[in-house]
Amino acid sequence: MDLKYNSISAEQAAGLIKSGQRVFLTGNCSTPLRFLEALVDRYETLQNVEIVQLLGLGPGNYITPEMAEHIRINSLFIAPNVRKALSEGLADFTPVFLSEIPRLFREGRLVLDVAVIQVSPPDARGYCSYGVEVGVTKSAAESAGMVIAEVNPNMPRTLGDSFIHLNQIDYVVEVDYPLPEVPSPPPSPEQQQIARHVAELVPDGATLQLGIGGIPDAVLRQLGDHNNLGVHTELFSDGVMDMIESGVITNAMKSIHPGKVVAGFILGTHALYDYVNDNPIFEMHPTEYVNDPYIIAQNYKMVSINSALEVDITGQVCADSIGTKFYSGAGGQLDFVRGAVRSQGGVSVIALPSTAMGGKISRIAKQLKPGAGVVTTRYDVHYIATEYGAVDLWGRSIAERVHGLVSIAHPDFREELLAYAREQNYIGRVFKGAL
């Protein structure tokens, strides 16, 4: 088949962007770096260009005070390279659940003039794979007025609902550079202990969702004695590859998509990108499917494992801000919390270290910091885990929640937390529970 497409340079692609436009920029390990470089080079010719993104990787040289009046970021999830700009008022943040982002595009709440994506080379029939980032990119590309795609031979061809045809791409920028890597650092002793408690809650045959960070990675390392685990998750990293190779993850017991790892995007190393390339074990799907609580709940023994910044003694979970300072976003945490607890035999876990700032601050807090955002409400929360254990708060009274959460707080803060609970009459003046 004779494949026809409009091939242009990165500079020409950047030249297509006009003042006043809203541009979706695919993120994670799929960030179109050559296009970004070319756009930064001509930023002074532009005014009022809005870049919509999620987790952007790579240099943040397009997020600077000099560029703010020309190119301004509207982040739907706060990446490390945008936090400073956001705190200084040089970028915007739109709070939204990951599962609902596609609706913003499809229903015109965020009209996209241009979507800039990165894909694999086309196959013989002209289909390119979105590769390591299907998530929200597919819906963005299908909603935008114009699609510009970097075509990179280093992008793996992932399978599932993960393809776009060349005739749906207006302009192709042919590039050849390694994808960014996000290696998993070795877990700390504290993370290992948290992971041991969480692993005890995972039954054989469970289907796992693992959030981002050191604790979910550490949990995987603690599941070596488990059998027939499966994966349905918004993202995964190298640990899943290792557990497949060891025979722990087989996906054999999954009630939907048996035999398959289902995910929206991948954060990992080149070894993982090679592993998923054209590998039928993996099915990539858009986030409106992967993160739909109704779909999640259909997985038998669904176990969701997510992190938090702090939890108050009534069970409110803050995962997106430190006080009034926005730090990340809701992502898919509540999507999976609600899906998991509605699954037959399902378990929802929020895991976090008991302290921060070198032990100076308790993450099991008397109350959330002023201005802190509640991502998982006290009505949704089930298990909370720290290095001191795991407690199930569902169906528990406020007094029972205080009892449980104080028991997994750092010992240095337990009396302080109890005193506060008594002041608020959460547990009464005389507390008879044994810690």
VOGU-611739 format. One record per residue (C-alpha): y, x, z. Coordinates in nm, 3 decimals. Layout:
# residues N
SITE | c2 | c1 | c3
SITE | Y | X | Z
...
END
This chain:
# residues 435
SITE | c2 | c1 | c3
SITE | 0.000 | 0.000 | 0.000
SITE | 0.344 | 0.132 | -0.095
SITE | 0.547 | 0.121 | 0.226
SITE | 0.919 | 0.073 | 0.173
SITE | 1.186 | 0.113 | 0.437
SITE | 1.549 | 0.221 | 0.479
SITE | 1.538 | 0.576 | 0.614
SITE | 1.866 | 0.710 | 0.753
SITE | 1.976 | 0.991 | 0.983
SITE | 2.051 | 0.948 | 1.351
SITE | 2.419 | 1.005 | 1.271
SITE | 2.414 | 0.730 | 1.011
SITE | 2.238 | 0.499 | 1.256
SITE | 2.501 | 0.564 | 1.522
SITE | 2.765 | 0.493 | 1.258
SITE | 2.630 | 0.138 | 1.221
SITE | 2.740 | 0.052 | 1.575
SITE | 3.075 | -0.129 | 1.579
SITE | 3.327 | -0.187 | 1.855
SITE | 3.264 | -0.499 | 2.061
SITE | 2.890 | -0.509 | 1.995
SITE | 2.612 | -0.549 | 2.248
SITE | 2.330 | -0.298 | 2.186
SITE | 1.986 | -0.308 | 2.347
SITE | 1.848 | 0.039 | 2.413
SITE | 1.476 | 0.061 | 2.478
SITE | 1.402 | 0.261 | 2.791
SITE | 1.135 | 0.424 | 3.005
SITE | 0.954 | 0.703 | 2.817
SITE | 1.057 | 0.540 | 2.490
SITE | 1.433 | 0.605 | 2.511
SITE | 1.562 | 0.684 | 2.156
SITE | 1.713 | 1.021 | 2.242
SITE | 1.826 | 1.132 | 1.895
SITE | 2.016 | 0.810 | 1.837
SITE | 2.177 | 0.845 | 2.181
SITE | 2.293 | 1.198 | 2.105
SITE | 2.454 | 1.082 | 1.781
SITE | 2.618 | 0.784 | 1.952
SITE | 2.766 | 1.005 | 2.223
SITE | 2.910 | 1.234 | 1.954
SITE | 3.119 | 0.948 | 1.813
SITE | 3.200 | 0.755 | 2.131
SITE | 3.577 | 0.802 | 2.091
SITE | 3.569 | 0.593 | 1.772
SITE | 3.429 | 0.295 | 1.961
SITE | 3.572 | 0.042 | 2.203
SITE | 3.394 | -0.210 | 2.422
SITE | 3.037 | -0.135 | 2.319
SITE | 2.793 | -0.272 | 2.577
SITE | 2.459 | -0.095 | 2.616
SITE | 2.189 | -0.318 | 2.768
SITE | 1.905 | -0.114 | 2.919
SITE | 1.647 | -0.103 | 3.196
SITE | 1.495 | 0.222 | 3.318
SITE | 1.665 | 0.484 | 3.102
SITE | 1.518 | 0.833 | 3.113
SITE | 1.669 | 1.160 | 3.001
SITE | 2.025 | 1.287 | 3.041
SITE | 2.290 | 1.039 | 3.144
SITE | 2.557 | 1.191 | 2.921
SITE | 2.639 | 0.847 | 2.784
SITE | 2.729 | 0.727 | 3.135
SITE | 3.049 | 0.916 | 3.220
SITE | 3.404 | 0.823 | 3.324
SITE | 3.534 | 0.941 | 2.986
SITE | 3.301 | 0.708 | 2.800
SITE | 3.331 | 0.401 | 3.021
SITE | 3.612 | 0.242 | 2.817
SITE | 3.424 | 0.310 | 2.495
SITE | 3.058 | 0.257 | 2.588
SITE | 2.971 | 0.067 | 2.904
SITE | 2.622 | 0.025 | 3.050
SITE | 2.485 | -0.311 | 3.160
SITE | 2.163 | -0.220 | 3.339
SITE | 1.897 | -0.483 | 3.410
SITE | 1.721 | -0.232 | 3.637
SITE | 1.899 | 0.063 | 3.792
SITE | 1.771 | 0.402 | 3.681
SITE | 1.862 | 0.719 | 3.872
SITE | 2.096 | 0.828 | 3.592
SITE | 2.310 | 0.513 | 3.628
SITE | 2.338 | 0.483 | 4.010
SITE | 2.645 | 0.702 | 4.047
SITE | 2.831 | 0.530 | 3.763
SITE | 2.747 | 0.191 | 3.908
SITE | 2.871 | 0.286 | 4.254
SITE | 3.198 | 0.405 | 4.097
SITE | 3.250 | 0.086 | 3.898
SITE | 3.182 | 0.256 | 3.565
SITE | 2.871 | 0.051 | 3.480
SITE | 2.743 | -0.302 | 3.535
SITE | 2.423 | -0.444 | 3.680
SITE | 2.260 | -0.777 | 3.597
SITE | 2.011 | -0.892 | 3.865
SITE | 1.713 | -1.058 | 3.698
SITE | 1.337 | -1.077 | 3.742
SITE | 1.150 | -0.869 | 3.487
SITE | 0.953 | -1.172 | 3.369
SITE | 1.274 | -1.358 | 3.284
SITE | 1.457 | -1.088 | 3.086
SITE | 1.313 | -1.200 | 2.749
SITE | 1.466 | -1.546 | 2.804
SITE | 1.811 | -1.385 | 2.833
SITE | 1.765 | -1.255 | 2.479
SITE | 1.578 | -1.542 | 2.318
SITE | 1.800 | -1.817 | 2.462
SITE | 2.125 | -1.635 | 2.383
SITE | 2.242 | -1.568 | 2.737
SITE | 2.265 | -1.203 | 2.631
SITE | 2.316 | -1.208 | 2.254
SITE | 2.199 | -0.876 | 2.109
SITE | 2.382 | -0.753 | 1.802
SITE | 2.158 | -0.447 | 1.767
SITE | 1.827 | -0.334 | 1.918
SITE | 1.756 | 0.039 | 1.906
SITE | 1.388 | 0.108 | 1.970
SITE | 1.128 | 0.382 | 1.927
SITE | 0.791 | 0.322 | 1.762
SITE | 0.486 | 0.498 | 1.623
SITE | 0.453 | 0.575 | 1.252
SITE | 0.336 | 0.274 | 1.050
SITE | -0.031 | 0.221 | 0.971
SITE | -0.153 | 0.159 | 0.617
SITE | -0.035 | -0.203 | 0.634
SITE | 0.312 | -0.119 | 0.761
SITE | 0.267 | -0.202 | 1.129
SITE | 0.431 | 0.026 | 1.385
SITE | 0.327 | 0.019 | 1.752
SITE | 0.583 | -0.006 | 2.030
SITE | 0.367 | 0.252 | 2.204
SITE | 0.444 | 0.321 | 2.569
SITE | 0.706 | 0.048 | 2.605
SITE | 0.626 | -0.306 | 2.494
SITE | 0.768 | -0.478 | 2.807
SITE | 1.105 | -0.624 | 2.712
SITE | 1.143 | -0.425 | 2.390
SITE | 0.940 | -0.663 | 2.177
SITE | 1.151 | -0.966 | 2.268
SITE | 1.471 | -0.765 | 2.224
SITE | 1.371 | -0.653 | 1.875
SITE | 1.272 | -1.007 | 1.781
SITE | 1.605 | -1.145 | 1.907
SITE | 1.857 | -0.888 | 1.780
SITE | 2.068 | -0.925 | 1.469
SITE | 1.977 | -0.572 | 1.357
SITE | 1.687 | -0.343 | 1.447
SITE | 1.714 | 0.036 | 1.429
SITE | 1.391 | 0.221 | 1.504
SITE | 1.327 | 0.586 | 1.570
SITE | 0.983 | 0.651 | 1.421
SITE | 0.820 | 0.933 | 1.615
SITE | 0.474 | 1.081 | 1.541
SITE | 0.448 | 1.164 | 1.913
SITE | 0.455 | 0.795 | 2.006
SITE | 0.098 | 0.677 | 2.071
SITE | -0.036 | 0.377 | 1.887
SITE | -0.113 | 0.135 | 2.167
SITE | -0.302 | -0.187 | 2.102
SITE | -0.254 | -0.547 | 2.208
SITE | 0.055 | -0.759 | 2.135
SITE | 0.241 | -0.438 | 2.061
SITE | 0.330 | -0.422 | 1.693
SITE | 0.633 | -0.462 | 1.468
SITE | 0.615 | -0.454 | 1.088
SITE | 0.841 | -0.232 | 0.882
SITE | 0.993 | -0.539 | 0.718
SITE | 1.126 | -0.641 | 1.061
SITE | 1.305 | -0.306 | 1.098
SITE | 1.642 | -0.277 | 0.922
SITE | 1.679 | 0.101 | 0.949
SITE | 1.433 | 0.379 | 1.027
SITE | 1.536 | 0.711 | 1.183
SITE | 1.252 | 0.959 | 1.140
SITE | 1.231 | 1.192 | 1.441
SITE | 0.981 | 1.434 | 1.588
SITE | 1.020 | 1.526 | 1.955
SITE | 0.795 | 1.502 | 2.262
SITE | 0.828 | 1.188 | 2.470
SITE | 0.976 | 1.232 | 2.818
SITE | 0.717 | 1.282 | 3.090
SITE | 0.706 | 1.130 | 3.438
SITE | 0.440 | 1.328 | 3.627
SITE | 0.315 | 1.201 | 3.961
SITE | 0.388 | 1.447 | 4.244
SITE | 0.119 | 1.509 | 4.507
SITE | 0.143 | 1.246 | 4.783
SITE | 0.286 | 1.345 | 5.118
SITE | 0.069 | 1.318 | 5.431
SITE | 0.268 | 1.007 | 5.525
SITE | 0.204 | 0.846 | 5.186
SITE | -0.165 | 0.931 | 5.212
SITE | -0.188 | 0.755 | 5.548
SITE | -0.009 | 0.447 | 5.414
SITE | -0.244 | 0.451 | 5.116
SITE | -0.551 | 0.457 | 5.344
SITE | -0.435 | 0.138 | 5.514
SITE | -0.362 | -0.031 | 5.183
SITE | -0.694 | 0.077 | 5.030
SITE | -0.877 | -0.103 | 5.312
SITE | -0.728 | -0.429 | 5.184
SITE | -0.863 | -0.381 | 4.830
SITE | -1.203 | -0.543 | 4.775
SITE | -1.455 | -0.428 | 4.515
SITE | -1.397 | -0.609 | 4.187
SITE | -1.024 | -0.647 | 4.250
SITE | -0.763 | -0.643 | 3.976
SITE | -0.471 | -0.419 | 4.066
SITE | -0.098 | -0.423 | 4.011
SITE | 0.070 | -0.101 | 4.115
SITE | 0.444 | -0.062 | 4.136
SITE | 0.634 | 0.258 | 4.075
SITE | 0.650 | 0.549 | 4.320
SITE | 0.451 | 0.783 | 4.540
SITE | 0.277 | 0.518 | 4.750
SITE | 0.111 | 0.326 | 4.463
SITE | -0.002 | 0.660 | 4.318
SITE | -0.142 | 0.759 | 4.657
SITE | -0.328 | 0.427 | 4.684
SITE | -0.514 | 0.499 | 4.361
SITE | -0.630 | 0.830 | 4.505
SITE | -0.778 | 0.644 | 4.803
SITE | -0.988 | 0.406 | 4.595
SITE | -1.256 | 0.654 | 4.487
SITE | -1.531 | 0.471 | 4.678
SITE | -1.450 | 0.132 | 4.526
SITE | -1.642 | -0.035 | 4.245
SITE | -1.549 | -0.225 | 3.931
SITE | -1.174 | -0.234 | 3.980
SITE | -0.951 | -0.372 | 3.707
SITE | -0.583 | -0.340 | 3.615
SITE | -0.320 | -0.600 | 3.525
SITE | 0.017 | -0.441 | 3.594
SITE | 0.369 | -0.412 | 3.460
SITE | 0.329 | -0.033 | 3.441
SITE | 0.076 | 0.241 | 3.502
SITE | 0.066 | 0.621 | 3.509
SITE | -0.187 | 0.905 | 3.494
SITE | -0.377 | 0.788 | 3.801
SITE | -0.524 | 0.495 | 3.608
SITE | -0.661 | 0.734 | 3.344
SITE | -0.826 | 0.943 | 3.615
SITE | -0.986 | 0.637 | 3.778
SITE | -1.123 | 0.515 | 3.445
SITE | -1.279 | 0.853 | 3.383
SITE | -1.434 | 0.855 | 3.731
SITE | -1.586 | 0.510 | 3.671
SITE | -1.394 | 0.332 | 3.948
SITE | -1.181 | 0.127 | 3.707
SITE | -1.412 | -0.056 | 3.468
SITE | -1.224 | -0.387 | 3.427
SITE | -1.571 | -0.545 | 3.413
SITE | -1.501 | -0.808 | 3.680
SITE | -1.166 | -0.927 | 3.544
SITE | -1.148 | -1.301 | 3.489
SITE | -0.896 | -1.268 | 3.204
SITE | -0.899 | -0.981 | 2.956
SITE | -1.230 | -0.846 | 3.089
SITE | -1.286 | -0.485 | 2.995
SITE | -0.915 | -0.423 | 2.937
SITE | -0.625 | -0.263 | 3.120
SITE | -0.330 | -0.497 | 3.065
SITE | 0.023 | -0.361 | 3.106
SITE | 0.378 | -0.379 | 2.979
SITE | 0.475 | -0.012 | 2.979
SITE | 0.353 | 0.336 | 3.063
SITE | 0.516 | 0.615 | 3.266
SITE | 0.318 | 0.937 | 3.261
SITE | 0.244 | 1.268 | 3.098
SITE | 0.148 | 1.377 | 2.748
SITE | -0.216 | 1.374 | 2.857
SITE | -0.187 | 1.002 | 2.929
SITE | -0.005 | 0.934 | 2.601
SITE | -0.290 | 1.101 | 2.415
SITE | -0.545 | 0.904 | 2.618
SITE | -0.399 | 0.562 | 2.538
SITE | -0.352 | 0.640 | 2.168
SITE | -0.562 | 0.392 | 1.969
SITE | -0.776 | 0.339 | 2.281
SITE | -0.920 | -0.016 | 2.287
SITE | -0.948 | -0.014 | 2.667
SITE | -0.572 | -0.067 | 2.684
SITE | -0.386 | -0.382 | 2.584
SITE | -0.007 | -0.371 | 2.596
SITE | 0.175 | -0.704 | 2.619
SITE | 0.535 | -0.822 | 2.658
SITE | 0.666 | -0.868 | 3.008
SITE | 0.699 | -1.246 | 2.975
SITE | 0.317 | -1.250 | 2.960
SITE | 0.221 | -0.960 | 3.188
SITE | 0.460 | -1.066 | 3.465
SITE | 0.413 | -1.441 | 3.441
SITE | 0.294 | -1.545 | 3.790
SITE | 0.076 | -1.817 | 3.633
SITE | -0.105 | -1.554 | 3.422
SITE | -0.126 | -1.309 | 3.713
SITE | -0.282 | -1.576 | 3.936
SITE | -0.567 | -1.625 | 3.689
SITE | -0.698 | -1.278 | 3.777
SITE | -0.972 | -1.310 | 4.040
SITE | -0.901 | -1.098 | 4.351
SITE | -0.557 | -0.997 | 4.226
SITE | -0.404 | -0.728 | 4.450
SITE | -0.034 | -0.647 | 4.414
SITE | 0.100 | -0.327 | 4.575
SITE | 0.474 | -0.271 | 4.582
SITE | 0.731 | -0.066 | 4.771
SITE | 1.045 | -0.151 | 4.965
SITE | 1.351 | 0.015 | 5.112
SITE | 1.344 | -0.177 | 5.440
SITE | 1.191 | -0.485 | 5.603
SITE | 1.349 | -0.676 | 5.890
SITE | 1.147 | -0.799 | 6.188
SITE | 1.126 | -1.152 | 6.045
SITE | 0.967 | -1.024 | 5.721
SITE | 1.259 | -1.017 | 5.477
SITE | 1.197 | -0.742 | 5.219
SITE | 1.484 | -0.543 | 5.067
SITE | 1.381 | -0.344 | 4.759
SITE | 1.691 | -0.327 | 4.539
SITE | 1.984 | -0.200 | 4.748
SITE | 2.086 | 0.012 | 5.043
SITE | 2.331 | -0.220 | 5.208
SITE | 2.590 | -0.307 | 4.945
SITE | 2.493 | -0.012 | 4.723
SITE | 2.266 | -0.122 | 4.440
SITE | 1.973 | 0.116 | 4.413
SITE | 1.713 | -0.025 | 4.170
SITE | 1.632 | -0.389 | 4.099
SITE | 1.382 | -0.665 | 4.163
SITE | 1.169 | -0.555 | 3.869
SITE | 0.840 | -0.739 | 3.882
SITE | 0.784 | -0.731 | 4.258
SITE | 0.821 | -1.101 | 4.326
SITE | 0.645 | -1.194 | 4.001
SITE | 0.333 | -1.016 | 4.126
SITE | 0.371 | -1.118 | 4.491
SITE | 0.368 | -1.483 | 4.390
SITE | 0.094 | -1.435 | 4.132
SITE | -0.134 | -1.240 | 4.365
SITE | -0.120 | -1.480 | 4.657
SITE | -0.213 | -1.768 | 4.426
SITE | -0.513 | -1.579 | 4.292
SITE | -0.857 | -1.662 | 4.432
SITE | -0.919 | -1.387 | 4.686
SITE | -0.578 | -1.232 | 4.609
SITE | -0.377 | -0.998 | 4.830
SITE | -0.006 | -0.904 | 4.825
SITE | 0.105 | -0.582 | 4.996
SITE | 0.451 | -0.435 | 5.050
SITE | 0.412 | -0.071 | 5.154
SITE | 0.680 | 0.162 | 5.288
SITE | 0.724 | 0.458 | 5.524
SITE | 0.822 | 0.359 | 5.875
SITE | 1.137 | 0.575 | 5.874
SITE | 1.404 | 0.723 | 5.649
SITE | 1.658 | 1.006 | 5.675
SITE | 1.407 | 1.245 | 5.829
SITE | 1.303 | 1.000 | 6.097
SITE | 1.657 | 0.899 | 6.200
SITE | 1.640 | 0.543 | 6.066
SITE | 1.368 | 0.282 | 6.109
SITE | 1.270 | 0.107 | 5.785
SITE | 1.129 | -0.170 | 6.001
SITE | 1.477 | -0.292 | 6.088
SITE | 1.629 | -0.522 | 6.346
SITE | 1.814 | -0.679 | 6.056
SITE | 1.875 | -0.576 | 5.698
SITE | 2.186 | -0.372 | 5.636
SITE | 2.496 | -0.584 | 5.564
SITE | 2.496 | -0.667 | 5.195
SITE | 2.129 | -0.579 | 5.142
SITE | 1.945 | -0.784 | 4.885
SITE | 1.633 | -0.982 | 4.971
SITE | 1.382 | -0.939 | 4.688
SITE | 1.074 | -1.083 | 4.861
SITE | 1.170 | -1.354 | 5.107
SITE | 1.018 | -1.405 | 5.449
SITE | 0.852 | -1.712 | 5.298
SITE | 0.678 | -1.510 | 5.025
SITE | 0.574 | -1.203 | 5.219
SITE | 0.210 | -1.142 | 5.316
SITE | 0.095 | -0.789 | 5.411
SITE | 0.338 | -0.517 | 5.518
SITE | 0.197 | -0.165 | 5.550
SITE | 0.333 | 0.161 | 5.690
SITE | 0.158 | 0.479 | 5.798
SITE | 0.088 | 0.303 | 6.132
SITE | -0.116 | 0.019 | 5.986
SITE | -0.099 | -0.306 | 5.789
SITE | -0.016 | -0.654 | 5.920
SITE | -0.043 | -0.995 | 5.753
SITE | 0.266 | -1.208 | 5.815
SITE | 0.164 | -1.516 | 5.619
SITE | 0.142 | -1.825 | 5.837
SITE | 0.267 | -1.630 | 6.137
SITE | 0.546 | -1.743 | 6.366
SITE | 0.859 | -1.534 | 6.412
SITE | 0.723 | -1.412 | 6.746
SITE | 0.394 | -1.314 | 6.584
SITE | 0.579 | -1.140 | 6.301
SITE | 0.785 | -0.939 | 6.549
SITE | 0.464 | -0.843 | 6.730
SITE | 0.299 | -0.731 | 6.406
SITE | 0.593 | -0.546 | 6.255
SITE | 0.679 | -0.363 | 6.576
SITE | 0.318 | -0.246 | 6.593
SITE | 0.356 | -0.066 | 6.257
SITE | 0.708 | 0.063 | 6.320
SITE | 0.757 | 0.424 | 6.422
SITE | 0.694 | 0.456 | 6.799
SITE | 1.046 | 0.596 | 6.852
SITE | 1.197 | 0.260 | 6.750
SITE | 0.958 | 0.006 | 6.898
SITE | 1.138 | -0.056 | 7.226
SITE | 1.471 | -0.091 | 7.048
SITE | 1.323 | -0.345 | 6.807
SITE | 1.165 | -0.541 | 7.094
SITE | 1.492 | -0.545 | 7.288
SITE | 1.675 | -0.684 | 6.987
SITE | 1.405 | -0.947 | 6.933
SITE | 1.445 | -1.060 | 7.294
SITE | 1.825 | -1.079 | 7.254
SITE | 1.775 | -1.307 | 6.956
SITE | 1.514 | -1.512 | 7.143
SITE | 1.260 | -1.434 | 6.874
SITE | 0.996 | -1.350 | 7.134
SITE | 1.143 | -1.483 | 7.457
SITE | 1.257 | -1.284 | 7.753
SITE | 0.903 | -1.196 | 7.856
SITE | 0.687 | -1.057 | 7.580
SITE | 0.319 | -1.077 | 7.669
SITE | 0.168 | -0.942 | 7.349
SITE | 0.006 | -0.602 | 7.371
SITE | 0.126 | -0.343 | 7.121
END
